[in-house]
Amino acid sequence: MKKSICFTGLCLLFFLVGCRKEDQVNLFVDSTDIEFDYDEDEQSVSVSCIGKEDFTWSVADAPSFIQFSKTSGSCAKNSPDKFNILLQRQHIHQDSVSTAFTIYASTGESISVSLFIHAFPGNKIMYNKTLRDVAFDYLHNRLLLLSYSSETYKCAVDLFDLNDQSFTTLPLTTQADYFSVSPQGDYLVTGSGSGNFLMQYIDLNTNSLMNDFYVQGSMNGILAGFNKTVYLFYDYNFDIATLNLVNGQYNTYDFGGYFSFEDVNLHPSGKYVYAADGYELTKFSVSGSQPAIMYSTYYYEKVNGLFWLSKDGNRIFTSLKTILTINPELPGNDVVQEETFPLQQEYIYCLEHNPAFNEFYIVPSGDYYGGSAPGDRIMVFDNDYQLQRTVVAEKFYSKKYFEPGYEITDPLVVAVFSGSGGNKIIAVTKPGSSYSQNVWGIEVIDRKK
């Protein structure tokens, strides 16, 4: 706009020129250069309006391994908006990566945000959360991970789909220390080591939280069974409880004694439950209207808490390398043969049976309780217990303990599973020595490797 003003005969010309709309600055981003450390998966970005014009914003031009907590929003003066950058590290297998994305505003402005992502080359998928429990859903070919966040103080179940290597997160509304997945893979239930806890029931077909159940007493473990029936094992007594998830009916059965089961497993038939307390192995029938004890037998230096059932239901393998061949239909003690697994190491840390190819995947341990854990390898045995090959897990690049920086660290294999169809071995690993407790790896290995 041009105005003319005269003073004492002198005409002064003023050009009062307003800024063009396209020259006005409205969009502001708190950081345009963001760096992700090796164990970081999430960072926040703040979008602000520093001009007079409100606007909407959106993000675009991001690579496939970058996702966002939201991709659009709005900003007004003194009212910033925020979103999180979510790294999908399962799709990053090379060394450190430089990339960028763009934030667009409805005012016509745009800002590019540069990212530098530290990554350690390898095939494993990084999982940077506090892991509390892990299981496998054989029906849907998914790895299930129970995690805890020290920032939100909440737990969640992460579903890792092996078919497309994608994660789905199911937030929990209560604390959980462990969980159990049903044999059909249609539901899971959570449990807590503390007394009087809230059990959560999740439908795995719809990935939705269905119900909460208040459980009184301290539990040693839970088992998700067939027909939406859950078995609960009390700590330091011989009680078993059953919970019907359909109608909520809760029953407790006292078998006498004073035991604390260290491990419980449901037989593949769904008709029996096996439980171990120290050297003692106990079998329950759960096919009737209520559980019934079938036997409780002492196996000195043959059973020691941890044990695994073969998928065909004919063998029990213990952490002390004992193989118990069983005939589960026998009315009393069903153990018909005892053998020793020909493993050079002293103990078994974890074991998985792949019935499709009659193989056993064993993580050995040199520690009586498995506390010094597992070692860096999976040993593959055939059905005659002959060693066929050894698979060594990938190393980690981990934070040092007492000084800045990172170091290459040997892995520990903490869990092993056989994928649906039997063609993949799934290993969950962690660094043998790491400053951070939130560093884990998921390896999907070709069976023939």
N, C-alpha and C positions, 0 to 999 in steps of 0.2 A: 504494500500500500504506500502511496506517495502523498505527502502533505506539504503545503507551502505556508510559512508563517513569517510575518513582517514585523521588524522591530526598528523604530526610528528611521524608517525609510530603507532600511536594509532588509533585503529578503534572504532569509536563510532557508536553504532547501534541505529538508531531512528526508531521508529514505528510511522509512520504518519497514524493514523487511523481516517478516516472520520466517522461521526455519521451515523448510519443506517437510511434509509429513514423512517422506522416505528417509530424511536425514535425522529424524528424531531417534534417540536410543531408548528402547523400552526393555529389551530382552537382556538379562544378565544371568550367567551361570557361575556358581561358586568355584568351579575348577574345570579347566579345559584340558588338563594333563593329569591323567589318573594312572597310578601304578599299582598292580596287583602283585603281592608277594607270592611265594611258592605255595603257601597254605591259606591264601585268601580266595574266597569265592564270591564275595558280595561287598559292594561299596555303594554309598548313597550320593546322589546329585541333587542340588537345590537349584530351582529355577525361580528367578525373581523379576518383578516389574520395577524398573528404576525410573520410568518415565511417567507420563500422565495418562497413557492409553492402556486400558486393560486388554488382555489378549488370551487366546488359547494357544497351547503348544502341543507338539507331537514329536516323537523320535522316529528316525528312519535311517536307512543305509547301514544297518548293523550286520556283521557277519553272522553265520548260523550258530556259532558257539556263544553268542551273546543274547541273553534275554533280559527283560525288564519287568519289575514288579507292576508297572503300568506304562503304557505307551503314549498317553495323552493326558492333558489336564488344563487348568486355567490359572491365570495370575492376575492379581490386582495390586495396586500400590499398598505396600506394607503387608502383603498377604502372599508370601512365597509358596511354592509348591515343591514337592519332593518325590523322587522315585529312586529305586535301587537297581543297580546293574548286577545281573546274576550270571556268573560264568558257568558255562556247561563244559566242565573240564573233561567229561567223557569224550568230547569231540576234539580235544587238543592232545596230540600225541608227539608233536615236534618240540624243538627247543623254544625259548622265549619268543613271544609273538608281539608285533606292533600292529595296531588296527585303529579304527575310529568309527564314530557314528555322528549323526547330525541332529540337532534340535531345531525345529522349525517353529516360528511364531506366526500367528494370523496377521501380524503387522507387516509381514514380508521379510522380517529379519531371520537370520539363521546363524547358528554357532556350531562349529565342529569340535567334538570332544575326542582327544587322542587317548588311546589306551596302550599301556605297555604291560604285558602279562608274562611274569616269570613262570616258566614251565620246564620240567625235566623230561627229556625225550624218553619215550617208552610206550608200551601198549596198555598199561594198567590205567584204570579210571580212578582219579583222585576223589576221595570222599572226606571232606574237611569238616567233620562234626564229631561230637562226643558220642561214640557208639556204645550202647548198652547191651544190645542183644541182636542176633541175626538168625534168620531162618530162610527156608526156600519154599516157594509155592510151585509145586511140580505141575499142577493143572494149568496154570497160566504162564509158566516158564518165567517166574519173577523172583528176584532176590529181595527179601524184606529186611529192612534195617531199622532198629529202634534207636532213635537219637535223642540227645538232650542238649538244650541250648543254655549256656551259662549267662547269656545276655537277656533272654526272655524268661528263663527259669521254667521253660515248658518242654514237653516231649512231643515227638512226632514219629510217625512210621513212614519211611521212604520206600517206595516200590520202584525197583530198578528192573525194567522190562528188557529181557535179553533179546527180544525179537527186533526192537528198534533202538536199543540202548538209550532209553529215555527214563527220566525220573518223574514220579508223581508223589507229592507229599500229602500225607493225611495228618493234620494237626490233632493232637490229643488235648483234652481239657483237664487232665489230671496227671499226676506223676506215675511213672511206670519204670520198673527195673528189668522186666523181662516180658516175653509174650509167647503165645503158642498158636500155631496155625493148624487148622483142621486138616485131616487127611485128604479131603476132597478139594482143599484150597478155596472153600467158599466163605470162610470167616476166620477171624482171629480174635483172641482175647488177651488183655494185658494183665499183668500182676505186679505186686510190690512186695519188697522184703520187709516192710514195716507192718505192724499189726493194724487191723481195721482199715482196709484200703478200698478205693473205688475201682472196680474192674470195668473196663470199657470193652464193648462188643462192636466190632467193625465188620460190615459186610464187604467181602473182597470182590464180589461180582459187580457191586455198584460203587465201591470205594467210599462208603459212607458210614458215619458213626450211627449205630442203631439204638444203643441203650447203655445205661450205666447200672451197675449192681453193687450195692454196698456189701462188703465181705468182712465179717468179724473174725478176729483172731489173726495170728501170724502164720503165713503160709510158706512152705518150702518150695512149692512148685504148682503149676497148673498144666492141664492137658486139654486141648480142644479135641473133642471126639466126634464121632458120627452123630447125625440126627440132632445137631445143635445141643449136645450134652457136654458139659465141661466138668472135669474131675479136678478137685482141689485137695492138696495134701498139707495137713497141718504140721507145724514145726514142733518137734519134741513130743509127739504122741502118735498114736497109731490110728488116728481118725482120718477118714476120707469123706469129703463132701461132694455132692453132685449138684449141678445147677442146670436147669432147663432154660435155655435162652428164649424159648418161645413163650412159655407161660410164667417164667420167673420163679418156679418152684425150687427151693433150696433144701436139701436134706443132708444130715450128717450121720455117719456110721462109725461106731466105735468098735475096733477089733482088739482092744487091750494092748498092753505093752507100752514102751516108751522109746520111740524111734524117731529119727530125723532123716528122712530120705534125702540122699545127695543127688540122685538122678532118677527120673521116672520116664518111661517110654510106653507109648501105645503100640500094641501089636498091629501089624498091617491089616489083620482081619477085623480090627475094631472090637474084638471080643474079650481081650485080655489087656491088663496093665502090668508091666514089670517094673519093680522098684528096687533100688540098691541103697543100703545103709552100711557103710564100711564094707566088711566082708560078707554081709548078709544079702541074699537075693530073695525077693518076695514076689509072688505072682497073685494077681487078683483076677477073678472073672467079673466082667462088667456087661455081660450079655443079657442078664436077667433083669428083674425089676429093681434090684439093688445089688451093690458090689458084694462079692464073697471072696474070702481069702482061700487060695488053693494050696499054697505051701510057703514056707519061709525056711530057707536052708543056708547054712554057714559054709562059705567057701574061702577058707583061710589062704591069703596070698594069691587068690585067683580072681576075686572080685574086690574092687576098691572104689566104690562110688560110681565112677563114670563107666558107662557101657553103651553099646549101640546094637540095634537089631538090623539084620539083613533085610532087604526089601521083600524077599520071599517068605520072611517070618520063620525061617528054620534054624537060624544061628544067632547067638549072642556073642559079641566081642567085647572084652573088658579092657580097661586101661592097663591092666597088668599082663596083657598079651594072651589071655585065656580065651579059647574058642569053646563055647558050649553049644553043641548041637542039640536042638530041642524038637520034641514032637508035641506041639501045643495042645493037641486034642486029648492027651493023656489026662486022666482025672486027678492025679497027684503030682509029684515031682516029674517034670517033663524033660529033664536033662538026660539024654541017652548017650552022650559021648563028650569027653573033655580032651582038648588038644592045646598045644602052645603054638601061638603064631610065630613063624620063623623070622622074626624081626631082629636085626642085629642090635638096634637100640633097645634101651631097657623098658620104655613105656610107650603107649599110644596116646597122643594128645587129642586127635580127632580122627574119625573114620567115616567114609562114605561108600555105599555099595551102588554100583552101576549095573543093574540087572540086564540092561539091553546088550551089554558086551561081557557080562560076567567078570567084572573087574572090581577091585577094591582100591580106594584111594586113602592112603594113610599118611598122616603127619606125625612123625615120631617125636619123642621127647626123652631127655635124659633126666628128667625130674620126676620124683615119685608122685607128686600132686599136679604135675603139669605146670607148676607156677613159673619155672624158668623158661617155660613155654617151649615152643614148638620147633624152632629151627626154620630154615629158609626153603624147605623142599617138600614136595608131595611124592610119595613112593607109590608106584602103580603095581599091584599084584594081580595075578590071574586067579581063577576060581580054585586052583590047587595051591594057592598061596606062594606062587613063585614070582619073584621080582621080575618085572618086564622092563621097566624104565623108571627114570627119576626126572621130575619136572622141578626146576629151580625157579623160584619166584623172582620178580624184578626187584632191583635195589631201589632205595629211596634217596631223595635229596632233602635232608632234614636240617632243622635248626640245631646248632651246637648247644651244649648244656651251659657252659660257664663263660663263653665268649661270643662276640658277635659273629654272624656269618652262618654258612651252611656247610654240610659235609655229606658225602655219599655213605649211606647206611645200609647194612644188610637187613633184609626183611624177616619178619616172623609170620608164618601162616597160622592164623587163628581159627579159620573155618574153611571147610571144603565141601562142595556140593557137585552133583552131577545134573546137568541141565536136562530139561524134558527132551526125550529122544536119545539121550545118552551121548551125543556127539561133542558136548562141551564140558569142560571142567571149570568150575567157578571157585576161585580162591579169594578169601578176604584176608588181607595182609596189613601189617603195620610196621613202622620202623623199629628195629631192634633197640635203637637208642635215639631218643628224640626229646627235645625240649617241649614240644607241643604234644598234647594228648589228643588233638583234633586232627590227626593226620592218619588216614587209612587208604588202602588201595583195594580195588576190585579188579581181579584179572579174569578174563574170559579166555580160556585156553582150548585150542583144538585138542581133542582127545588123542590124536596121533602124534602130537608134538614130541 
